[in-house]
Amino acid sequence: MPAWARVVAVALLLPLFVPVTASAQYRRSTSLIHGPIAVGPRVGRDFENHAWSLGGQVSVPVGRRLELRPSGDLFFPKHGDTGWQLNGDAAIHIGQGGGLYAGGGIAFSHPGGGETKTGYNLFFGLSTSPPLQRLKPFLEFRWTFVNDTSPFRLALGFTYSL
């Protein structure tokens, strides 16, 4: 298995081993995590590099409207080698129901055949489900800024609360 595939696999599987509090055990605490952790897949299209993407993300609520969102994607360009990207993002929910959100974070991008570079992400999106629903589909608009490029990517996926 290539080194990049091991990194992506560990990043996607690691959140499954993080303990969470069952709702029957809930009591007011000083815990950093303020709700259920959610995991899920996503697919997308990088319009500048003409590449499809497949990945996953984890949502960890750390406040009433703030979530940490580590994620990873594999990119499959029309011409060229498969690349990958790992992200350390945070999102803020906007409005009453929290369906709109925006955020940003750090990006580690490895284009096929190139070297790993560091940059940052900016994104906004829409989750179409009620706040307490376990399965939450989303549509996201992302820009990753690495060196002098900022490709636009559209992502579609869902998360499932554990």
Buried (B, 14 or more C-beta within 10 A) or exposed (E): EEEBEEBBEEBBEEBEEEEBBEEEEEEEEEEEBBBBBBBBBBEBBBEEBEBBBBBBBBBBBBBEBBBBBBBBBBBBBEEBEBBBBBBBBBBBBEEEEBBBBEBBBEBBBBBBEEEBBEBBBBBBBEBEBEEEEEEBBBBBBBBBBBEEBBBEBBBBBBBBBE
